[in-house]
């Protein structure tokens, strides 16, 4: 659990001092800049009568007024000066104040910049009711609706953890992957095509778990599916990796803001752990609950990967939670020339990988696609300009790389090779 930041502690101390004197509930949430602007933009859209989802008349709250100001105490009408790259309204004012009616009580929402060593972007919610729960509810609701109605919707996003002073998730927009299913070297792609077709139809939620050693093509396959699904109008694709250190229940909570949505989680075992992991028993329980809620929806899609199915608790990978588990193994020799051509754009070099000696050498080592890619990078070096098309040169380089890698590999590990004895 992360220790509360000094910014958060200062805000809480300030609010605890104010609340008894006002006799009202008050809540403060530090936001990172993009979400701060997104919430401001959403409230401005409501104020100006713009179209939002769901429509304003269906919202559980009503916006009664909105103001912006440059210096505290000097109120003006909202001043809009343009749009940011996400098509959100932006304004030059340091703070924005909205008045909202929620659960039959009035709430004052202030989005302000706190000046100290560096700027901090804070959302304050003060209510007429002493019920603090409603201020937290309203804050969470506004953040999620603002994100849903921002330029993040329908994009390819990467989730990461904000700084220690900020709760929630940070979003980064990524370019579409430059891959397609034709770049995936599997003999049977029908299950992958079924997944893409389900996303196109938006009427059957699917959850796939990809299992395989590093370098066997799991990541490329995920990115090829992402590229295909991004062609579907209105789909939001979200990528999360183990390095984000975001609890899985939080990942699902924020993913559900977007609908339809494709969520891709790399190394899900690291985020979740297992029943035997002493340090993450609560994470497993909350992850299972969140996953059950996520998979109930027909327009929610999930692809997760792991290097070893044993690392993923059985309760998470049982039928019903995942619709299909696909095993990734060493590259089939049939695809050696195709992968070499993709990486080198050299037809002559690709044709060389039909040579029986080269194919047998690679097959016996049970090499992965990642090893082939590394091999091609070496063959394209200038010092191989005169010899790269010689089968003996290629075989010698294969032996050299295999020897170099196996010295770095522990007995129980496999890097670039699947199975086999490397002693």
C-alpha positions as CSV (number, residue, x, y, z in Angstrom):
1,X,0.0,0.0,0.0
2,X,1.4,3.4,-0.9
3,X,2.0,6.0,1.8
4,X,-0.3,9.1,1.4
5,X,1.7,11.9,-0.1
6,X,2.5,15.2,1.7
7,X,0.1,16.9,-0.7
8,X,-2.7,14.6,0.2
9,X,-1.9,14.9,4.0
10,X,-2.0,18.7,3.7
11,X,-5.3,18.7,1.9
12,X,-6.9,16.3,4.5
13,X,-5.6,18.4,7.4
14,X,-7.0,21.6,5.8
15,X,-10.4,19.9,5.2
16,X,-10.6,18.5,8.7
17,X,-10.1,22.0,10.1
18,X,-12.8,23.5,7.8
19,X,-15.5,20.9,8.1
20,X,-16.5,21.4,11.8
21,X,-16.7,25.1,11.3
22,X,-18.9,24.8,8.2
23,X,-21.0,21.8,9.4
24,X,-20.7,20.3,5.9
25,X,-19.0,17.5,4.1
26,X,-15.8,18.3,2.2
27,X,-13.5,16.2,0.1
28,X,-10.4,17.0,-2.0
29,X,-8.9,14.8,-4.7
30,X,-5.5,15.7,-6.3
31,X,-5.6,15.1,-10.1
32,X,-2.9,14.9,-12.7
33,X,-3.1,17.7,-15.2
34,X,-4.9,15.9,-18.1
35,X,-7.7,14.7,-15.9
36,X,-8.0,18.1,-14.2
37,X,-8.6,19.7,-17.6
38,X,-10.9,16.9,-18.7
39,X,-13.2,17.4,-15.7
40,X,-13.2,21.2,-16.3
41,X,-14.1,20.5,-20.0
42,X,-16.9,18.1,-19.1
43,X,-18.5,20.6,-16.7
44,X,-18.2,23.3,-19.4
45,X,-19.9,21.0,-21.9
46,X,-22.8,20.5,-19.6
47,X,-23.0,24.3,-18.9
48,X,-23.0,25.1,-22.6
49,X,-25.6,22.4,-23.4
50,X,-23.2,20.2,-25.5
51,X,-24.0,16.6,-26.2
52,X,-22.7,14.2,-23.6
53,X,-23.0,10.5,-22.9
54,X,-25.3,9.7,-21.2
55,X,-27.4,12.8,-22.1
56,X,-27.6,15.5,-19.5
57,X,-31.3,14.7,-18.8
58,X,-30.3,11.2,-17.7
59,X,-27.5,12.1,-15.4
60,X,-28.0,11.4,-11.6
61,X,-27.0,15.1,-10.9
62,X,-27.9,18.5,-12.3
63,X,-25.5,21.3,-13.1
64,X,-27.0,24.5,-11.7
65,X,-24.2,26.9,-12.4
66,X,-20.6,27.4,-13.5
67,X,-18.1,30.1,-13.0
68,X,-14.4,30.6,-13.7
69,X,-11.9,33.0,-12.1
70,X,-8.4,34.2,-12.4
71,X,-7.9,35.3,-8.8
72,X,-10.0,33.9,-5.9
73,X,-13.0,36.0,-5.2
74,X,-13.2,37.6,-8.7
75,X,-16.0,35.6,-10.5
76,X,-16.6,35.8,-14.2
77,X,-18.5,33.8,-16.8
78,X,-16.5,30.8,-18.2
79,X,-14.0,32.0,-20.7
80,X,-13.2,29.5,-23.4
81,X,-10.1,30.1,-25.5
82,X,-9.8,26.9,-27.5
83,X,-9.4,23.1,-27.5
84,X,-6.6,20.8,-26.5
85,X,-5.4,17.9,-28.7
86,X,-8.1,15.7,-27.2
87,X,-10.8,18.1,-28.3
88,X,-11.5,19.2,-24.7
89,X,-12.4,22.8,-23.9
90,X,-9.5,24.7,-22.4
91,X,-9.5,28.1,-20.6
92,X,-6.8,30.3,-19.2
93,X,-8.5,30.7,-15.7
94,X,-6.6,29.2,-12.8
95,X,-9.8,27.8,-11.2
96,X,-13.3,26.7,-12.1
97,X,-16.3,26.5,-9.9
98,X,-19.5,24.5,-10.5
99,X,-22.7,24.2,-8.5
100,X,-24.3,20.7,-8.7
101,X,-27.4,19.2,-7.2
102,X,-26.9,15.6,-6.2
103,X,-29.1,13.4,-3.9
104,X,-31.3,16.5,-3.2
105,X,-28.3,18.5,-1.9
106,X,-26.3,21.2,-3.4
107,X,-22.5,20.7,-3.9
108,X,-19.9,23.2,-4.8
109,X,-17.1,21.8,-7.0
110,X,-13.9,23.8,-7.3
111,X,-11.1,22.8,-9.7
112,X,-8.1,24.8,-8.5
113,X,-4.3,25.0,-8.9
114,X,-2.5,24.8,-5.5
115,X,0.7,26.8,-5.7
116,X,3.8,25.6,-3.8
117,X,7.1,24.3,-5.0
118,X,5.3,23.0,-8.0
119,X,1.7,23.3,-9.2
120,X,-0.9,20.7,-7.9
121,X,-4.2,20.3,-9.5
122,X,-7.0,19.7,-7.0
123,X,-10.7,19.0,-7.2
124,X,-12.6,20.1,-4.1
125,X,-16.2,19.1,-3.4
126,X,-18.1,20.8,-0.6
127,X,-21.7,19.8,0.1
128,X,-24.6,21.2,2.0
129,X,-25.1,17.8,3.6
130,X,-22.8,16.5,6.3
131,X,-22.7,13.1,4.5
132,X,-19.1,12.8,3.3
133,X,-19.8,9.6,1.4
134,X,-21.8,11.6,-1.2
135,X,-18.9,14.0,-1.8
136,X,-16.7,11.1,-2.6
137,X,-19.4,9.4,-4.8
138,X,-19.9,12.6,-6.7
139,X,-16.2,13.2,-7.2
140,X,-15.7,9.6,-8.6
141,X,-18.8,10.0,-10.8
142,X,-17.6,13.3,-12.3
143,X,-14.1,12.0,-13.0
144,X,-15.4,8.9,-14.8
145,X,-18.0,10.7,-16.8
146,X,-15.5,13.4,-17.8
147,X,-13.1,10.7,-19.0
148,X,-15.9,9.0,-20.9
149,X,-16.8,12.2,-22.7
150,X,-13.2,13.3,-23.5
151,X,-10.9,12.7,-26.4
152,X,-9.6,9.5,-24.7
153,X,-12.7,7.7,-25.9
154,X,-12.2,5.5,-29.0
155,X,-8.4,5.7,-28.7
156,X,-5.5,3.3,-28.0
157,X,-4.6,4.0,-24.4
158,X,-1.8,2.9,-22.0
159,X,-2.6,2.9,-18.3
160,X,0.1,3.8,-15.9
161,X,0.4,4.9,-12.3
162,X,0.4,8.7,-11.6
163,X,2.8,10.2,-9.0
164,X,2.5,9.3,-5.3
165,X,0.5,12.5,-4.7
166,X,-2.3,11.5,-7.1
167,X,-4.9,8.7,-7.0
168,X,-6.3,6.8,-10.0
169,X,-4.7,6.1,-13.3
170,X,-2.8,8.1,-15.9
171,X,-3.7,7.8,-19.6
172,X,-1.3,7.9,-22.5
173,X,-2.6,7.8,-26.1
174,X,-0.5,5.4,-28.3
175,X,-0.3,5.1,-32.1
176,X,-2.0,2.1,-33.6
177,X,0.4,-0.9,-33.9
178,X,1.9,-1.5,-37.3
179,X,0.9,-5.2,-37.4
180,X,-1.9,-7.3,-38.8
181,X,-3.0,-10.9,-38.4
182,X,-1.1,-11.6,-41.6
183,X,2.1,-10.9,-39.6
184,X,1.2,-13.6,-37.1
185,X,2.9,-17.0,-37.8
186,X,0.3,-19.5,-36.6
187,X,-1.1,-22.3,-38.7
188,X,-4.6,-21.8,-37.3
189,X,-5.7,-18.2,-36.8
190,X,-9.4,-19.0,-36.6
191,X,-9.7,-18.3,-32.9
192,X,-7.9,-14.9,-33.4
193,X,-10.3,-14.1,-36.3
194,X,-13.3,-15.1,-34.1
195,X,-12.1,-12.6,-31.4
196,X,-11.8,-9.7,-33.9
197,X,-15.2,-10.6,-35.4
198,X,-16.8,-10.6,-31.9
199,X,-15.4,-7.1,-31.3
200,X,-16.8,-5.9,-34.7
201,X,-20.2,-7.2,-33.8
202,X,-20.1,-5.8,-30.2
203,X,-22.5,-8.5,-29.1
204,X,-20.4,-11.2,-27.5
205,X,-17.7,-10.5,-24.9
206,X,-14.7,-12.7,-25.1
207,X,-11.8,-13.3,-22.8
208,X,-8.6,-15.0,-24.1
209,X,-5.5,-16.0,-22.1
210,X,-2.2,-16.3,-24.1
211,X,0.3,-18.7,-22.5
212,X,3.9,-19.1,-23.7
213,X,7.6,-18.6,-23.1
214,X,9.0,-15.1,-23.8
215,X,9.6,-14.6,-27.5
216,X,7.0,-17.0,-28.7
217,X,4.8,-14.3,-30.3
218,X,2.3,-13.5,-27.6
219,X,2.9,-9.7,-27.7
220,X,3.0,-9.5,-31.5
221,X,-0.3,-11.4,-31.6
222,X,-1.9,-9.1,-29.0
223,X,-0.8,-6.0,-31.0
224,X,-2.0,-7.5,-34.3
225,X,-5.5,-8.0,-32.7
226,X,-5.3,-4.4,-31.3
227,X,-4.6,-3.1,-34.8
228,X,-7.5,-5.0,-36.3
229,X,-9.9,-3.9,-33.5
230,X,-9.0,-0.2,-33.7
231,X,-10.6,-0.3,-37.1
232,X,-13.9,-0.7,-35.4
233,X,-15.7,2.6,-34.8
234,X,-16.1,3.6,-31.2
235,X,-13.9,0.9,-29.6
236,X,-11.4,2.0,-26.9
237,X,-8.3,-0.3,-26.5
238,X,-6.4,-0.2,-23.3
239,X,-3.0,-1.7,-22.7
240,X,-1.6,-2.5,-19.2
241,X,1.7,-4.1,-18.3
242,X,3.0,-5.6,-15.1
243,X,5.4,-2.7,-14.6
244,X,2.4,-0.4,-14.0
245,X,1.9,-1.9,-10.6
246,X,-1.8,-1.0,-10.8
247,X,-4.2,-3.2,-8.7
248,X,-6.2,-5.3,-11.2
249,X,-9.5,-4.2,-9.6
250,X,-8.6,-0.6,-10.3
251,X,-7.7,-1.5,-13.9
252,X,-11.1,-3.0,-14.4
253,X,-12.8,-0.1,-12.7
254,X,-11.3,2.4,-15.1
255,X,-11.7,0.2,-18.1
256,X,-15.4,0.0,-17.6
257,X,-15.7,3.7,-18.2
258,X,-15.3,2.9,-21.8
259,X,-17.8,0.8,-23.7
260,X,-17.1,-1.0,-26.0
261,X,-13.6,-1.7,-24.7
262,X,-10.8,-4.1,-25.4
263,X,-8.5,-4.5,-22.4
264,X,-5.0,-6.1,-22.9
265,X,-3.0,-7.1,-19.8
266,X,0.6,-8.3,-20.2
267,X,2.0,-10.6,-17.5
268,X,-1.3,-10.8,-15.6
269,X,0.3,-13.2,-13.1
270,X,2.6,-10.4,-11.8
271,X,-0.4,-8.0,-11.3
272,X,-2.5,-10.7,-9.6
273,X,-0.2,-13.2,-8.0
274,X,-1.6,-16.5,-6.8
275,X,-3.2,-18.1,-3.8
276,X,0.3,-19.1,-2.5
277,X,1.6,-15.5,-2.8
278,X,1.8,-14.3,0.8
279,X,2.1,-10.7,-0.2
280,X,-1.0,-10.5,-2.5
281,X,-3.9,-12.5,-1.1
282,X,-6.3,-9.5,-1.2
283,X,-5.2,-8.6,-4.7
284,X,-6.3,-12.1,-5.9
285,X,-9.7,-11.9,-4.2
286,X,-10.5,-8.4,-5.5
287,X,-9.2,-9.3,-9.0
288,X,-11.6,-12.2,-9.2
289,X,-14.5,-10.1,-8.1
290,X,-13.6,-7.3,-10.6
291,X,-13.1,-9.8,-13.4
292,X,-16.5,-11.4,-12.8
293,X,-18.1,-7.9,-13.0
294,X,-16.1,-7.1,-16.2
295,X,-17.0,-10.3,-18.1
296,X,-20.7,-9.9,-17.5
297,X,-20.9,-7.2,-20.2
298,X,-21.2,-8.2,-23.9
299,X,-19.1,-5.3,-25.2
300,X,-16.1,-5.8,-22.9
301,X,-13.2,-7.8,-24.3
302,X,-10.1,-9.1,-22.5
303,X,-6.8,-10.5,-23.6
304,X,-4.2,-11.4,-21.0
305,X,-0.8,-13.0,-21.3
306,X,1.4,-15.0,-19.0
307,X,4.8,-16.8,-19.5
308,X,3.5,-19.8,-17.4
309,X,0.0,-20.8,-16.7
310,X,1.1,-22.2,-13.3
311,X,1.8,-18.6,-12.3
312,X,-1.9,-17.7,-12.8
313,X,-4.1,-18.9,-10.0
314,X,-6.5,-21.6,-11.2
315,X,-9.5,-19.6,-9.9
316,X,-8.5,-16.9,-12.4
317,X,-8.0,-19.1,-15.5
318,X,-10.8,-21.6,-15.0
319,X,-13.5,-21.9,-17.8
320,X,-16.0,-19.1,-17.4
321,X,-13.5,-16.5,-16.5
322,X,-11.5,-17.1,-19.7
323,X,-13.3,-18.4,-22.8
324,X,-10.1,-19.8,-24.3
325,X,-6.4,-20.4,-23.4
326,X,-4.1,-20.4,-26.4
327,X,-0.6,-22.0,-26.0
328,X,2.3,-20.3,-27.9
329,X,5.3,-22.5,-28.6
330,X,8.4,-22.5,-30.8
331,X,8.1,-21.1,-34.3
332,X,7.1,-23.7,-36.9
333,X,9.8,-24.1,-39.6
334,X,7.2,-23.4,-42.3
335,X,7.3,-19.7,-41.1
336,X,11.1,-19.2,-41.0
337,X,11.2,-17.6,-44.5
338,X,8.2,-15.4,-43.9
339,X,9.5,-14.0,-40.7
340,X,13.0,-13.4,-42.2
341,X,11.4,-11.6,-45.1
342,X,9.3,-9.4,-42.8
343,X,12.4,-8.4,-40.8
344,X,14.9,-8.1,-43.6
345,X,12.8,-7.2,-46.7
346,X,15.4,-9.4,-48.4
347,X,13.8,-12.2,-50.5
348,X,17.2,-13.9,-51.2
349,X,17.9,-14.1,-47.5
350,X,14.4,-15.3,-46.7
351,X,14.8,-18.0,-49.4
352,X,18.0,-19.2,-47.7
353,X,15.9,-20.3,-44.7
354,X,14.4,-23.0,-46.7
355,X,17.8,-24.7,-46.7
356,X,17.4,-28.1,-45.0
357,X,20.5,-27.7,-42.8
358,X,19.4,-24.3,-41.5
359,X,15.9,-25.5,-40.9
360,X,17.0,-28.6,-39.0
361,X,19.5,-26.6,-36.9
362,X,16.8,-24.1,-35.9
363,X,14.1,-26.8,-35.3
364,X,16.4,-28.9,-33.1
365,X,17.1,-25.8,-30.9
366,X,13.3,-25.1,-30.8
367,X,13.9,-21.5,-31.5
368,X,11.3,-18.8,-31.0
369,X,10.4,-16.0,-33.4
370,X,12.4,-13.7,-31.1
371,X,15.5,-15.7,-31.8
372,X,15.0,-15.5,-35.6
373,X,14.5,-11.7,-35.3
374,X,17.8,-11.4,-33.4
375,X,19.5,-13.7,-35.9
376,X,18.4,-11.5,-38.8
377,X,19.6,-8.3,-37.1
378,X,23.1,-9.8,-36.9
379,X,23.0,-11.1,-40.5
380,X,22.1,-7.6,-41.8
381,X,25.3,-6.1,-40.3
382,X,27.8,-4.7,-42.9
383,X,30.4,-7.3,-42.0
384,X,28.1,-10.0,-43.4
385,X,27.6,-8.3,-46.7
386,X,29.7,-10.8,-48.6
387,X,28.7,-14.0,-46.6
388,X,25.2,-13.6,-45.4
389,X,23.8,-15.9,-48.1
390,X,26.2,-18.7,-47.3
391,X,24.4,-21.5,-45.3
392,X,27.5,-22.3,-43.3
393,X,27.8,-18.6,-42.2
394,X,24.2,-18.7,-41.0
395,X,24.7,-22.0,-39.1
396,X,27.9,-20.7,-37.5
397,X,26.1,-17.5,-36.4
398,X,23.2,-19.6,-35.0
399,X,25.6,-21.6,-32.9
400,X,27.4,-18.5,-31.7
401,X,24.1,-16.8,-30.6
402,X,22.8,-20.0,-29.0
403,X,26.1,-20.4,-27.0
404,X,26.0,-16.7,-26.0
405,X,22.4,-16.9,-24.8
406,X,22.6,-20.2,-23.0
407,X,25.4,-18.9,-20.8
408,X,23.0,-16.2,-19.5
409,X,20.2,-18.7,-19.0
410,X,19.5,-20.5,-15.7
411,X,18.6,-24.1,-16.0
412,X,14.9,-23.4,-15.3
413,X,14.7,-20.5,-17.7
414,X,14.3,-20.3,-21.5
415,X,15.3,-17.2,-23.5
416,X,14.7,-17.6,-27.3
417,X,14.3,-21.4,-27.0
418,X,11.4,-23.5,-26.0
419,X,12.3,-26.8,-24.1
420,X,15.5,-28.6,-24.5
421,X,18.6,-29.1,-22.4
422,X,21.0,-26.2,-22.3
423,X,23.6,-27.7,-20.1
